[in-house]
């Protein structure tokens, strides 16, 4: 009979003493192979009005879970400038322009846009991009 080595963490997980890592419980994340060549990508930015940085952040953070739960969304990243709190950059990828437009029609997106005049300085600047370099052109 051959001895096998099992890491301590695996032994504890098998015994129920240690929970399985989140990644093992739910397979999520960016899968580049699932992004079609020419996918519709958005890079957008919004800046908070002076004194509204925390309010804009609070209004925007829930979008992460909401957008990522949309089955048509392939990638969603929300970033905040470390040197300029309240300056947010969004990176979103959808397979098609129609998928993105359907996303923008969602009630939570409309609600977020409705709050912007009070929170944002100048609205949202959007660049509509095409994803390149996926090797399937």
ABEGO torsion letter per residue (X at the ends): XBBBBBBAAAAAAAAGABBBBAAAABBBEBBAAABBBGBBBBBBBBBBBBGAAAAAAAAAAAAAAAAAABAABABBBBBBBAABBGBBBBBBBBABAAAAAAAAABAAAAAAAAAAAAABBGEBBBBBBBBBGAGAX
